[in-house]
């Protein structure tokens, strides 16, 4: 499952540099998460780093992008192969 940033985002800029997959970028008004790149930090960390640093708790799981753990691992491996 990918994560999503809600409109409660205050644009504090702390989540973007924490993402190991470069899935977070500035959108028109608030930061956004690319579901094609978000692995919830699977393969990198035990917990999503953006959620850990978010001061307003505005990064829940995205119900529109439900993925099993194995799918997140496959996405992680694909992203790693792209950067190699």
Buried (B, 14 or more C-beta within 10 A) or exposed (E): BBBBBEEEBEEEEBBBEBBBBEBBEEEEEBBBBEBEBBBBBBBBEEEBBBBBEBEEEBBEBBEEBEBEEEEBBBBBEEBEEEEE
